Amino acid sequence: MKSTENQIIDSLENTEAERSENKPADQKYTSPYAKRISKRTRIKEKIIKYFFALHGFTAVVFILLIFIFLFKEAWGAFNHIGLVDFLYQESSQTGNKIYEWYPTSENARYSLIPLILGTLITAIPATLISTIFGIAAGIYLSEIAEGKMREFLKPAIELFAGIPTVVLGFFMLVVGATFFQDLLNPANRLNAFLAALGLSLVIIPIIASLTEDALHSIPNEMRMAAYGLGATKWQTIRRVILPAAISGVSAGIILGFGRAIGETMIVLMASGNAANLFVELFRSVRTMTATIAAEMGEVSHHSDHYYALFFIGVVLFTITFILNLFAEIIINKMRKKIKF
């Protein structure tokens, strides 16, 4: 009986081997139950593949062309103005260093220091405010909110992020400026604090969404282990979940800071646009983005002022690129660290 079974098995194996040898190389290990794809379908799939690849490549090419144009135009600033002039100018009378942005003066001054300070004094407070509310919102959505509440709040926050910034800037200009002038009596009606509040409305949804994603990436086993040791929900969030997700939360804060630096309309409408060398929240300031938006439309083509504005664009691009690069590195490290 056993010899008969062995003969049958050997016969089947030999038959299968003969079939595999007679087949072409690309079909040798194909299952007889596999679905055969027609030549027309394969051609369609290749066309679709190359169609999307072409569009992705085209987008990258256009972005590179924009960057090349930006750096090409900014290079003229070194030939006409000089790198030191973007930091300060020495007074011909007193010899003191002058930190001013006054490109339309007879003795033009192109110091970027007031603009950089104005950008930081609006972006940093906005990021601090947004970090508090954004992380709190992300924790609530991920760890506390029930199913229906989460389904309502998550789209609402993302929808809030889609509000045009010109609308937020107009709101801060009309409503916020009057309210805080009566409440705080600032030195200037339009000031850095008002612009920072407007920026925080844009950044909070970004930090909240990325914080929730970072907390969701933490395996549920860590929560169960904490509960098994007797920890409460708040103790689990504070001592287990947040420390484990700190990389993703940090990346969200960095991206929010980059968005605050690159925002234009809110600071253009609410900051007062005075290029003062002050580090005070309740004084008018001028940011780099607002300077480009306000002056590019009326500047003479290929003038020193024109090249200076493009140089500001290069500085902005460099800052945001570095911030986004750091955020991407942090996120990738978090993804590699958490593997379960």
C-alpha angles and dihedrals in degrees: 000000000000093000090053091052091049091051091052092049092048090049092052092048092050091049091050091048091051090051093050091049093051092050123088118261094256093051100039096104099030114129115242087230094055116118113252113230115214122234091245092056092049090051091051092050092050091050091051091047094051091042093060092040090053093051092048091049090047091053091051091048092051092049091050091049090052091051092047091051091048094051092041093055093042091053089070089067090070091053095048106028114015133227097265091055089063088062104040146325127225118235113243090216106041102015091230121143113255119207103193139131104216108136096162095058122107086245096042118212122198106180111153094195095094090047094048091048090048090051093049095044089057099037099046098052089043090053092048092051092045093048092059096047096033096053091044090052092047092050091049093050095046105037111016113027119093122236100268093041091050091049089054101042099044096060090039092057092046090048090051089055088060096061109118111256091225087065091052090047091051090049092052091046096051105028108017097047093053094043096050093041090059092041103042105014094219125198090250126027092222109045147147093273092057091048091048091054090051091049092050090060087061097043100045095073091049095052093041093052095046092044091053091049091049092050092047090055090064109098116249090232089074090057092047091049091053092048089048089057090054100260119151123232092261092047089050092051095045101040104028115019101039096046090049092050097040093111094057092043091050090050090053091052092049092050090048090052090051090051090051091052092049098045115113119172099051095051091041091057103033109031099069094239097241113144095219126159093231131126095202126120096215098052128087115264137178125224130207094248093049090050092055092046095047100043108030094077095059103034122112114253114259093001124137089258090052093053091045091057091052089050088055087053091054091050090051092047092050093050095047092043092054092047093049091046092053091048092050092049091051093048092049091050090051091051092050093045096053107060117149 
